[in-house]
Amino acid sequence: MNVIRAGASLLLAEPPLYKPHLWFVLTHPLGKPPRVVSVMLRSVARFTDSTLILRPGDHPFVRHDSAVHYSTARWLNVSAILRAVRDGRCHLKEDMTDELLRRVRSGLLESPFTVNALRDRCKDLF
């Protein structure tokens, strides 16, 4: 069973700062090597992308208003995610509900901060 799939949530620490953030996986693995489209969740700040603001109760990890930062949306290699899990830089969190996955995907298509090429590809995938 593949745990890296659409609806998964990952607490991932990336270089250079290695500060962990929650990432939502929006697609099932695609291609060779397998990759997934993912997007980062961050605390609401002054210049936040307000396309989708999550509130406590929307996902078990969310404890205060948090924004899906669609400018961070990108392809992640599944092998790199699994390596980060093995190395302790990534932890699997509770999956998104089907409704939350739908909302986050819709936001990716609507946000003015989503990279156009990624938006265009995801229109076909969602």
C-alpha positions as CSV (number, residue, x, y, z in Angstrom):
1,M,0.0,0.0,0.0
2,N,1.4,3.4,-1.0
3,V,1.1,6.0,1.8
4,I,2.2,8.8,-0.5
5,R,-1.0,9.4,-2.4
6,A,-3.6,12.0,-3.0
7,G,-5.0,13.1,0.4
8,A,-1.9,12.4,2.4
9,S,-0.4,15.0,4.8
10,L,3.3,15.2,5.5
11,L,5.2,17.2,8.2
12,L,8.3,17.9,6.1
13,A,11.5,19.7,7.1
14,E,13.3,21.0,4.1
15,P,16.7,22.6,3.6
16,P,18.1,25.2,4.2
17,L,16.3,26.0,7.5
18,Y,14.8,22.5,8.1
19,K,11.7,24.1,9.8
20,P,8.9,21.6,9.4
21,H,5.7,22.6,7.6
22,L,2.6,20.6,6.8
23,W,2.4,19.6,3.1
24,F,-0.8,18.3,1.4
25,V,-0.4,15.7,-1.3
26,L,-2.9,16.5,-4.1
27,T,-2.2,13.7,-6.7
28,H,-1.5,10.0,-6.7
29,P,2.0,9.2,-7.8
30,L,2.6,9.8,-11.5
31,G,5.4,9.1,-14.0
32,K,8.8,7.5,-13.8
33,P,10.2,8.2,-11.3
34,P,6.9,8.6,-9.5
35,R,6.1,12.2,-8.4
36,V,3.2,13.9,-6.6
37,V,1.9,17.4,-6.6
38,S,2.1,18.9,-3.1
39,V,1.5,22.3,-1.5
40,M,2.6,23.8,1.9
41,L,0.4,25.0,4.7
42,R,1.7,28.0,6.7
43,S,0.4,30.4,9.4
44,V,-1.6,33.3,8.2
45,A,0.7,36.4,7.9
46,R,0.4,39.9,6.5
47,F,1.0,38.9,2.8
48,T,-0.7,35.6,2.9
49,D,-2.3,34.0,-0.2
50,S,-6.0,34.1,1.0
51,T,-7.4,31.7,-1.6
52,L,-7.9,29.1,1.1
53,I,-7.6,29.8,4.8
54,L,-8.0,26.7,7.0
55,R,-9.4,27.0,10.5
56,P,-9.1,24.6,13.5
57,G,-11.2,21.6,12.8
58,D,-10.5,21.6,9.0
59,H,-7.6,19.2,9.7
60,P,-6.3,17.7,13.0
61,F,-2.9,19.5,12.5
62,V,-4.5,23.0,12.2
63,R,-4.6,24.7,15.6
64,H,-4.9,28.3,14.3
65,D,-5.8,30.0,11.0
66,S,-3.5,28.7,8.4
67,A,-3.2,29.4,4.7
68,V,-2.5,27.0,1.8
69,H,0.5,28.7,0.1
70,Y,-0.2,27.9,-3.5
71,S,3.1,29.6,-4.6
72,T,4.8,26.6,-2.9
73,A,2.9,24.0,-5.0
74,R,5.3,21.7,-6.8
75,W,6.2,18.2,-7.9
76,L,7.9,16.1,-5.2
77,N,9.6,12.8,-5.9
78,V,8.1,10.0,-4.0
79,S,11.5,8.4,-3.4
80,A,12.7,11.7,-1.9
81,I,9.7,11.8,0.5
82,L,10.3,8.2,1.6
83,R,14.0,8.9,2.1
84,A,13.0,11.9,4.3
85,V,10.7,9.7,6.3
86,R,13.5,7.2,6.8
87,D,15.9,10.0,7.8
88,G,13.4,11.5,10.3
89,R,12.9,14.8,8.3
90,C,9.3,13.8,7.3
91,H,6.4,12.4,9.4
92,L,3.1,11.2,8.1
93,K,0.2,13.0,9.6
94,E,-3.6,12.5,9.4
95,D,-5.0,12.2,5.9
96,M,-7.2,15.0,4.5
97,T,-10.9,14.3,4.3
98,D,-12.3,14.0,0.8
99,E,-13.9,17.4,1.3
100,L,-10.7,19.1,2.3
101,L,-8.8,17.5,-0.6
102,R,-11.5,18.9,-2.9
103,R,-11.1,22.4,-1.4
104,V,-7.3,22.4,-1.6
105,R,-7.4,21.2,-5.2
106,S,-10.0,23.8,-6.1
107,G,-7.8,26.5,-4.5
108,L,-4.8,25.4,-6.6
109,L,-6.8,26.0,-9.7
110,E,-8.1,29.3,-8.5
111,S,-5.1,30.9,-6.8
112,P,-3.2,33.6,-8.7
113,F,0.0,32.4,-7.1
114,T,-0.1,28.9,-8.6
115,V,2.5,28.4,-11.3
116,N,0.6,28.3,-14.6
117,A,2.2,25.1,-16.0
118,L,1.3,23.3,-12.8
119,R,-2.2,24.6,-12.8
120,D,-2.7,23.6,-16.4
121,R,-1.4,20.0,-15.7
122,C,-3.6,19.7,-12.6
123,K,-6.7,20.7,-14.5
124,D,-6.4,17.4,-16.3
125,L,-5.5,15.4,-13.2
126,F,-8.3,16.7,-10.9
